[in-house]
Amino acid sequence: MKMIECVPNFSEGRRPEIVERIRGAIGAVPGVAILDVSSDASHNRTVVTFVAPAETVGDAAFAGIRAAREVIDLRTHTGEHPRIGATDVVPFVPLDGATMEDCIALARALGERVGRELEIPVYLYERAATRPDRENLADVRRGEFEGLREAIRTDPRRAPDFGPAAVHPSAGAVAIGARPFLVAYNVYLGPASNLPVAKEVAKAVRGSSGGLRYVKALGLEVDGQAQVSMNLVDTERTPLHRAYEVVRTEAAAHGVAPTWSEIVGLVPERVLLDAGVRHVQLRGITPAQLLERRVRDAIAGGPTLASFVAAVASPAPTPGGGSVAALAGALAAALAQMVAGLTAGRPKFASVDARMRQLGQEAAALGTTLATLVQRDAAAYGAVSAAYKLPKEPQPAAAARQAAIDAALVGAAEVPLETARACARVAELAAEVAVGGNPNAVSDAGVAALLADAAARGAAYNVRINVVGLSDAARGRQLAGEAQRLVAETSHAAARATAEVEKRL
């Protein structure tokens, strides 16, 4: 199931009954889980965070936009935050199993529907933008509601992507887009008398003014305090701790220090982990060391397939090809076990019953082994990465570093080598159940063999790439040689299985 996060921002933060009506409209759509509702009276703005399957997330967003059109009138709205509409902005963010392309398609479909059914002009922004000058939300919101009323009618550059070329009288316009996860982060700089400093700091930190590329920032007065209000639009490239440090440094140049900071809405745990790691100079810590994450995985029976696929697709180096190879091998073992199970216990196959039961048990054990290798491969990479970060000087430290690197590389090669060994045996099982198993499942045996073959080859690639950096070349050749031998064995067994499939089809 493809899960999408949607974070619509509504221009109302002072009337709880209005916020609840919008929230209720969104939550009434099947499959929606509302994670957070954050209202700010000074900004006069509410941010709703919800998740839903790709099939219904657009309906939920539409329901919120329609409700906001009915209850919010921008002609009487005031607040600190820039806005162009009753529903000001609606971003879609890919989560488990979803891609940015899925979110772009959702944004464009929703935009067309809002323009057609609600008669609200729609501007596509960020990754969904149809023009480069609309990628930046600040450019889309330039002039706000009051300025857009005139510009949309007279300036061809402000023509909407969907809907009428005139703002809705009370609901204005709406920006709909697709983007990575955004963190709304505010740093306070003391009393309101420091507002000029906050504005200067915001100018220094925001990307459009030459600051941090993936940061948008404004200097605002909020509840009698000077605030640097930031949107961190890509926390992998500009992490939270870097944004804070730049704010602190720039404020110090004016003789001002931050008093406190806050996160509005939800935040990925990785962002806070990275900030904590930086602050206390932790080395080598990984998300696998988080107790609560391990407990969640244990209770849920491990991470979902969708979350694993999303993790592989992320820019993080793990899980990578070695983990994917192990998973492919585990799936191959599961298919071999299935074919054995579809054969054992049936009178028609009584002559091979005992053997099929034995093969099924062996396949199950191999599947368990390969499933553990998925995680072990990621952990092995972490050990290599940590070894390369050890100090290179003085000479004793350099020698210890090289020894640690060699040990980590051997470990990182032995894990996929174990994967290749298991896959070679899985391919043998697949060939045997293809020949002697239930002929109605012979195609499944063929798929098992093909997966085992691909997994063994992928595992061998990981062995070979890790031994390249070994100082002991002989040891490297030994590991790589065994990997190549296992690939040949697996390929031979897979060929026997697929030949049987072709004969029976």
C-alpha positions as CSV (number, residue, x, y, z in Angstrom):
1,M,0.0,0.0,0.0
2,K,1.3,3.4,-0.9
3,M,1.0,5.8,2.0
4,I,1.1,9.6,1.5
5,E,1.4,12.4,4.0
6,C,-0.5,15.6,3.4
7,V,0.0,18.8,5.4
8,P,-2.6,21.4,4.4
9,N,-2.2,24.9,5.9
10,F,-5.4,26.8,6.6
11,S,-5.8,30.5,7.3
12,E,-7.5,30.2,10.7
13,G,-5.9,29.7,14.1
14,R,-8.1,31.6,16.5
15,R,-11.5,29.9,16.3
16,P,-11.4,26.3,17.5
17,E,-14.8,25.5,16.1
18,I,-13.7,26.5,12.6
19,V,-10.6,24.4,12.9
20,E,-12.6,21.4,14.2
21,R,-15.0,21.6,11.2
22,I,-12.1,21.4,8.8
23,R,-10.5,18.7,10.7
24,G,-13.7,16.7,10.8
25,A,-14.2,17.0,7.0
26,I,-10.7,15.6,6.5
27,G,-11.0,12.8,9.0
28,A,-14.4,11.7,7.7
29,V,-12.7,10.3,4.5
30,P,-12.1,6.5,4.8
31,G,-8.4,5.5,5.5
32,V,-7.4,8.9,6.9
33,A,-5.3,9.1,10.1
34,I,-4.9,12.6,11.4
35,L,-1.6,12.8,13.2
36,D,-1.4,16.4,14.3
37,V,-3.4,19.7,14.3
38,S,-1.3,22.7,15.3
39,S,-2.9,26.2,15.5
40,D,-1.1,29.5,16.0
41,A,-3.2,32.5,17.0
42,S,-0.5,35.1,16.1
43,H,0.0,33.6,12.6
44,N,-3.8,32.9,12.5
45,R,-3.0,29.7,10.8
46,T,-3.6,26.0,11.4
47,V,-1.4,23.1,10.1
48,V,-3.2,19.7,9.8
49,T,-1.0,16.7,9.3
50,F,-2.6,13.5,8.1
51,V,-1.7,10.3,6.3
52,A,-3.8,8.1,4.0
53,P,-3.4,5.6,1.2
54,A,-2.7,7.1,-2.2
55,E,-6.2,6.1,-3.3
56,T,-8.0,8.4,-0.8
57,V,-5.5,11.1,0.3
58,G,-6.7,13.4,-2.6
59,D,-10.3,13.1,-1.5
60,A,-9.4,14.0,2.1
61,A,-7.4,17.1,0.9
62,F,-10.3,18.1,-1.3
63,A,-12.7,17.8,1.7
64,G,-10.5,20.1,3.7
65,I,-10.3,22.7,1.0
66,R,-14.0,22.6,0.4
67,A,-14.7,23.0,4.2
68,A,-12.3,25.9,4.4
69,R,-14.0,27.7,1.5
70,E,-17.2,27.5,3.4
71,V,-16.0,28.9,6.8
72,I,-13.0,31.2,6.1
73,D,-13.2,34.6,4.6
74,L,-9.9,36.1,3.7
75,R,-11.4,39.6,3.3
76,T,-11.5,39.8,7.1
77,H,-8.5,37.7,7.9
78,T,-5.4,39.1,9.6
79,G,-2.2,37.3,10.8
80,E,1.5,37.3,10.7
81,H,2.0,34.6,8.2
82,P,1.9,35.2,4.4
83,R,-1.2,33.6,2.7
84,I,-3.1,33.6,-0.6
85,G,-6.0,31.4,0.3
86,A,-8.4,30.1,3.0
87,T,-6.5,26.8,2.3
88,D,-3.1,28.4,1.7
89,V,-1.0,25.4,0.7
90,V,-1.5,21.7,0.3
91,P,1.7,19.6,0.0
92,F,1.8,15.9,-0.6
93,V,4.8,14.0,0.8
94,P,5.7,10.4,-0.1
95,L,5.9,7.9,2.7
96,D,5.9,4.0,2.7
97,G,5.9,2.6,-0.8
98,A,5.2,5.9,-2.5
99,T,7.4,8.0,-4.7
100,M,7.7,11.7,-5.5
101,E,6.1,10.9,-8.9
102,D,3.0,9.6,-7.1
103,C,2.7,12.8,-5.2
104,I,3.2,15.0,-8.3
105,A,0.3,13.1,-10.0
106,L,-1.9,13.5,-6.9
107,A,-1.1,17.3,-6.8
108,R,-2.1,17.8,-10.4
109,A,-5.2,15.7,-10.2
110,L,-6.3,17.6,-7.0
111,G,-5.5,20.9,-8.6
112,E,-7.7,20.2,-11.6
113,R,-10.6,19.1,-9.4
114,V,-10.3,22.1,-7.1
115,G,-10.3,24.5,-10.0
116,R,-13.2,22.8,-11.7
117,E,-15.5,22.0,-8.8
118,L,-14.7,24.7,-6.3
119,E,-13.8,27.5,-8.7
120,I,-10.6,28.3,-6.8
121,P,-7.5,29.2,-8.8
122,V,-4.7,26.7,-8.2
123,Y,-0.9,27.1,-8.5
124,L,1.3,24.1,-8.6
125,Y,4.5,24.4,-6.7
126,E,7.7,22.6,-5.6
127,R,8.2,19.3,-7.4
128,A,4.7,19.5,-9.0
129,A,5.4,22.9,-10.6
130,T,4.8,23.3,-14.3
131,R,7.2,26.3,-14.5
132,P,10.6,26.9,-12.8
133,D,9.4,30.3,-11.4
134,R,6.7,28.5,-9.4
135,E,8.9,25.9,-7.6
136,N,9.5,28.3,-4.7
137,L,6.4,28.7,-2.6
138,A,7.4,32.3,-1.7
139,D,7.3,33.3,-5.3
140,V,3.8,31.8,-5.7
141,R,2.6,33.7,-2.6
142,R,4.2,37.0,-3.6
143,G,1.8,39.9,-2.9
144,E,-0.5,37.6,-0.8
145,F,-4.2,37.5,-1.2
146,E,-4.6,41.2,-1.5
147,G,-2.0,41.6,-4.2
148,L,-3.0,38.5,-6.1
149,R,-6.6,39.8,-6.5
150,E,-5.3,42.3,-9.0
151,A,-2.2,40.5,-10.4
152,I,-4.1,37.4,-11.4
153,R,-6.3,39.4,-13.8
154,T,-3.7,41.7,-15.3
155,D,-0.4,39.8,-15.2
156,P,-0.1,36.8,-17.5
157,R,2.7,35.4,-15.4
158,R,0.3,35.1,-12.5
159,A,-2.2,33.0,-14.4
160,P,-3.2,29.9,-12.4
161,D,-2.4,26.3,-13.5
162,F,-6.1,25.4,-12.9
163,G,-9.3,27.2,-12.2
164,P,-10.5,30.7,-13.0
165,A,-8.2,33.6,-13.7
166,A,-9.7,35.4,-10.7
167,V,-9.4,34.8,-7.0
168,H,-12.4,33.3,-5.2
169,P,-14.0,36.3,-3.4
170,S,-13.6,34.8,0.1
171,A,-11.3,31.7,-0.3
172,G,-8.7,33.3,-2.5
173,A,-6.3,30.8,-4.2
174,V,-4.4,27.7,-3.2
175,A,-1.0,26.3,-3.8
176,I,-0.8,22.6,-4.3
177,G,2.4,20.7,-4.6
178,A,4.7,17.7,-3.9
179,R,7.8,17.9,-1.8
180,P,10.1,16.0,0.5
181,F,9.4,16.1,4.3
182,L,9.4,19.7,5.6
183,V,10.3,20.6,9.1
184,A,8.7,23.8,10.5
185,Y,11.3,25.2,12.9
186,N,11.3,28.4,14.8
187,V,14.1,30.0,16.9
188,Y,13.2,32.8,19.3
189,L,15.6,35.7,19.9
190,G,14.2,37.3,23.0
191,P,11.8,40.3,23.3
192,A,10.0,42.0,20.4
193,S,12.6,44.8,20.5
194,N,14.9,42.3,18.8
195,L,12.6,42.0,15.7
196,P,15.0,44.0,13.5
197,V,17.7,41.4,14.5
198,A,15.3,38.5,13.7
199,K,14.7,40.0,10.2
200,E,18.4,40.4,9.6
201,V,19.1,36.8,10.8
202,A,16.3,35.4,8.6
203,K,17.8,37.2,5.6
204,A,21.2,35.7,6.4
205,V,19.8,32.1,6.8
206,R,17.3,31.8,4.0
207,G,18.5,30.3,0.7
208,S,16.9,33.0,-1.5
209,S,19.2,35.6,0.1
210,G,22.4,33.6,-0.2
211,G,22.1,31.6,3.0
212,L,21.3,28.0,3.5
213,R,20.0,26.6,0.2
214,Y,17.2,24.5,1.6
215,V,15.9,26.9,4.2
216,K,13.1,29.5,3.9
217,A,13.0,32.0,6.7
218,L,11.2,35.1,8.0
219,G,11.7,37.4,10.9
220,L,8.4,37.8,12.8
221,E,7.0,39.1,16.1
222,V,5.1,36.4,17.8
223,D,3.5,36.7,21.3
224,G,5.7,39.6,22.1
225,Q,8.9,37.8,21.1
226,A,11.2,38.1,18.1
227,Q,11.1,34.9,16.0
228,V,13.1,33.5,13.1
229,S,10.5,31.3,11.5
230,M,12.0,28.7,9.2
231,N,10.9,25.9,6.9
232,L,13.6,23.3,6.4
233,V,12.6,21.9,3.1
234,D,15.3,19.2,2.8
235,T,16.8,18.2,6.1
236,E,19.1,15.6,4.6
237,R,21.0,18.5,2.8
238,T,20.5,21.1,5.4
239,P,19.9,19.5,8.8
240,L,18.2,21.2,11.7
241,H,21.4,21.6,13.8
242,R,23.0,23.5,10.9
243,A,20.1,25.9,10.6
244,Y,20.2,26.5,14.4
245,E,24.0,27.1,14.4
246,V,23.7,29.7,11.6
247,V,20.9,31.5,13.4
248,R,22.9,31.5,16.6
249,T,26.1,32.8,14.9
250,E,24.3,35.5,13.0
251,A,22.3,36.6,16.1
252,A,25.6,36.8,18.1
253,A,27.0,39.2,15.6
254,H,24.2,41.6,16.7
255,G,24.7,40.9,20.4
256,V,21.7,38.6,20.7
257,A,21.4,35.0,21.7
258,P,18.6,32.5,21.1
259,T,16.3,32.0,24.1
260,W,14.6,28.8,22.9
261,S,13.4,27.0,19.7
262,E,10.4,24.9,18.7
263,I,9.2,22.5,16.1
264,V,5.7,23.0,14.7
265,G,3.9,19.8,13.8
266,L,5.6,16.4,13.3
267,V,9.3,15.7,12.6
268,P,11.1,12.5,11.4
269,E,13.0,10.9,14.3
270,R,16.1,10.9,12.1
271,V,16.2,14.8,12.3
272,L,16.3,14.8,16.0
273,L,18.7,11.9,16.2
274,D,21.1,13.7,13.8
275,A,20.8,16.9,15.9
276,G,21.5,15.0,19.2
277,V,24.4,13.1,17.6
278,R,26.0,16.4,16.5
279,H,25.5,18.1,19.8
280,V,27.2,15.4,21.9
281,Q,29.6,14.3,19.2
282,L,28.4,10.7,19.1
283,R,30.2,8.5,16.6
284,G,28.9,5.4,14.8
285,I,25.3,5.5,16.3
286,T,22.6,4.1,14.0
287,P,18.8,4.0,14.1
288,A,19.1,0.3,14.9
289,Q,20.3,1.3,18.4
290,L,17.0,3.1,19.2
291,L,15.2,1.0,21.8
292,E,11.7,2.1,20.8
293,R,12.3,1.4,17.2
294,R,13.4,-2.1,17.9
295,V,10.4,-2.6,20.2
296,R,8.0,-1.4,17.5
297,D,9.6,-3.7,14.9
298,A,9.4,-6.7,17.3
299,I,5.8,-6.1,18.1
300,A,4.9,-5.6,14.5
301,G,6.9,-8.6,13.4
302,G,9.6,-6.5,11.7
303,P,9.4,-3.6,9.2
304,T,6.8,-3.8,6.5
305,L,7.8,-4.6,2.9
306,A,6.6,-1.1,1.9
307,S,8.8,0.6,4.5
308,F,11.8,-1.6,3.4
309,V,11.3,-0.6,-0.3
310,A,11.1,3.0,0.7
311,A,14.2,2.7,2.8
312,V,16.1,1.2,-0.2
313,A,14.9,4.0,-2.4
314,S,16.1,6.7,0.0
315,P,19.5,8.4,-0.4
316,A,20.8,6.6,2.7
317,P,23.5,3.9,1.8
318,T,21.7,1.2,3.8
319,P,19.8,-1.0,3.2
320,G,21.5,-1.5,-0.1
321,G,22.3,-4.2,-2.7
322,G,23.5,-6.7,-0.2
323,S,20.3,-6.5,1.9
324,V,18.2,-6.6,-1.3
325,A,20.0,-9.7,-2.4
326,A,19.4,-11.4,0.9
327,L,15.7,-10.5,0.7
328,A,15.5,-11.9,-2.8
329,G,17.0,-15.1,-1.5
330,A,14.5,-15.3,1.4
331,L,11.7,-14.9,-1.1
332,A,13.2,-17.7,-3.2
333,A,13.3,-19.9,-0.2
334,A,9.7,-19.1,0.6
335,L,8.6,-20.1,-2.8
336,A,10.5,-23.4,-2.7
337,Q,8.9,-24.0,0.7
338,M,5.5,-23.3,-0.8
339,V,5.9,-25.7,-3.7
340,A,7.1,-28.4,-1.2
341,G,4.0,-27.7,0.9
342,L,1.7,-27.9,-2.1
343,T,3.1,-31.4,-2.7
344,A,3.5,-33.0,0.7
345,G,0.4,-34.6,2.2
346,R,-1.3,-35.3,-1.1
347,P,-2.0,-38.9,-2.0
348,K,-1.1,-38.2,-5.6
349,F,2.5,-37.5,-4.5
350,A,2.8,-40.1,-1.7
351,S,6.1,-41.4,-3.2
352,V,7.8,-38.1,-2.5
353,D,6.0,-37.1,0.6
354,A,8.8,-37.6,3.1
355,R,11.3,-35.8,0.8
356,M,9.0,-32.9,0.2
357,R,8.5,-32.4,3.9
358,Q,12.2,-32.4,4.4
359,L,12.8,-29.9,1.6
360,G,10.1,-27.7,3.0
361,Q,11.7,-27.7,6.4
362,E,15.1,-26.9,5.0
363,A,13.7,-24.1,2.8
364,A,12.1,-22.6,5.9
365,A,15.4,-22.6,7.8
366,L,17.2,-21.1,4.8
367,G,14.5,-18.4,4.6
368,T,15.0,-17.5,8.3
369,T,18.8,-17.3,7.8
370,L,18.4,-15.1,4.7
371,A,16.0,-12.8,6.5
372,T,18.5,-12.2,9.3
373,L,21.1,-11.4,6.6
374,V,19.0,-8.5,5.4
375,Q,19.8,-6.7,8.7
376,R,23.3,-8.0,9.1
377,D,24.3,-6.7,5.7
378,A,23.2,-3.1,6.7
379,A,25.0,-3.4,10.0
380,A,28.2,-4.6,8.3
381,Y,28.3,-1.5,6.1
382,G,27.9,0.6,9.3
383,A,31.1,-1.1,10.7
384,V,33.0,-0.2,7.6
385,S,31.8,3.4,7.6
386,A,32.8,3.7,11.3
387,A,36.3,2.3,10.6
388,Y,37.0,4.8,7.8
389,K,36.2,7.6,10.2
390,L,38.9,6.6,12.7
391,P,41.8,9.1,13.1
392,K,44.7,8.7,10.6
393,E,47.3,10.3,12.9
394,P,49.6,9.7,14.7
395,Q,51.2,6.5,13.2
396,P,49.9,4.1,15.9
397,A,46.4,5.4,15.3
398,A,46.8,5.0,11.5
399,A,47.9,1.4,12.0
400,A,44.9,0.7,14.3
401,R,42.6,2.4,11.7
402,Q,43.9,0.1,8.9
403,A,43.4,-2.9,11.1
404,A,39.9,-1.9,11.9
405,I,39.2,-1.2,8.2
406,D,40.5,-4.7,7.2
407,A,38.4,-6.4,9.9
408,A,35.3,-4.5,8.9
409,L,35.8,-5.2,5.2
410,V,36.2,-8.9,5.8
411,G,33.0,-8.8,7.9
412,A,31.2,-6.9,5.1
413,A,32.4,-9.5,2.6
414,E,31.6,-12.5,4.7
415,V,27.9,-11.5,5.2
416,P,27.1,-11.5,1.5
417,L,29.2,-14.6,1.1
418,E,26.9,-16.3,3.6
419,T,24.0,-15.0,1.5
420,A,25.5,-16.6,-1.6
421,R,26.0,-19.9,0.2
422,A,22.4,-20.0,1.3
423,C,21.1,-19.0,-2.2
424,A,23.1,-21.8,-3.8
425,R,21.3,-24.3,-1.6
426,V,18.0,-22.6,-2.3
427,A,18.5,-23.0,-6.0
428,E,19.2,-26.7,-5.5
429,L,15.9,-27.0,-3.5
430,A,14.1,-25.1,-6.3
431,A,15.4,-27.5,-8.9
432,E,14.4,-30.5,-6.9
433,V,10.8,-29.3,-6.2
434,A,10.5,-28.3,-9.8
435,V,11.3,-31.9,-10.9
436,G,9.5,-33.8,-8.2
437,G,6.9,-31.4,-6.9
438,N,3.3,-30.6,-7.7
439,P,3.4,-29.7,-11.5
440,N,0.7,-27.1,-11.0
441,A,3.3,-25.1,-9.0
442,V,6.3,-25.6,-11.3
443,S,6.3,-22.0,-12.4
444,D,6.7,-21.0,-8.7
445,A,9.7,-23.3,-8.5
446,G,11.1,-21.5,-11.6
447,V,10.6,-18.1,-10.0
448,A,12.4,-19.4,-6.9
449,A,15.3,-20.5,-8.9
450,L,15.6,-17.3,-10.8
451,L,15.4,-15.2,-7.6
452,A,18.1,-17.4,-6.0
453,D,20.3,-17.0,-9.0
454,A,19.9,-13.2,-9.0
455,A,20.5,-13.0,-5.3
456,A,23.7,-15.1,-5.4
457,R,25.1,-12.9,-8.2
458,G,24.2,-9.7,-6.3
459,A,25.7,-11.1,-3.1
460,A,28.9,-11.9,-5.0
461,Y,29.1,-8.3,-6.3
462,N,29.0,-7.1,-2.7
463,V,31.8,-9.6,-1.7
464,R,34.0,-8.4,-4.6
465,I,33.5,-4.7,-4.0
466,N,34.4,-5.0,-0.3
467,V,37.6,-7.0,-0.8
468,V,39.0,-4.4,-3.1
469,G,40.1,-2.3,-0.1
470,L,41.7,-5.1,1.8
471,S,45.4,-4.7,2.5
472,D,45.7,-8.5,2.4
473,A,45.2,-9.2,-1.3
474,A,45.4,-13.0,-0.9
475,R,42.5,-13.0,1.6
476,G,40.5,-10.8,-0.9
477,R,41.1,-13.3,-3.7
478,Q,40.1,-16.2,-1.5
479,L,36.8,-14.5,-0.6
480,A,36.0,-13.4,-4.2
481,G,36.9,-16.8,-5.5
482,E,34.5,-18.6,-3.3
483,A,31.8,-16.1,-4.3
484,Q,32.3,-16.8,-7.9
485,R,32.2,-20.5,-7.3
486,L,28.9,-20.2,-5.5
487,V,27.5,-18.1,-8.4
488,A,28.4,-20.9,-10.8
489,E,26.8,-23.5,-8.6
490,T,23.6,-21.5,-8.2
491,S,23.4,-20.7,-11.9
492,H,23.7,-24.4,-12.8
493,A,20.9,-25.4,-10.3
494,A,18.7,-22.6,-11.6
495,A,19.2,-23.8,-15.2
496,R,18.0,-27.2,-14.2
497,A,14.9,-25.7,-12.5
498,T,14.0,-23.5,-15.5
499,A,14.6,-26.3,-17.9
500,E,12.0,-28.3,-16.0
501,V,9.6,-25.4,-16.1
502,E,10.0,-25.0,-19.9
503,K,9.4,-28.8,-20.3
504,R,6.2,-28.8,-18.3
505,L,4.7,-25.6,-19.7
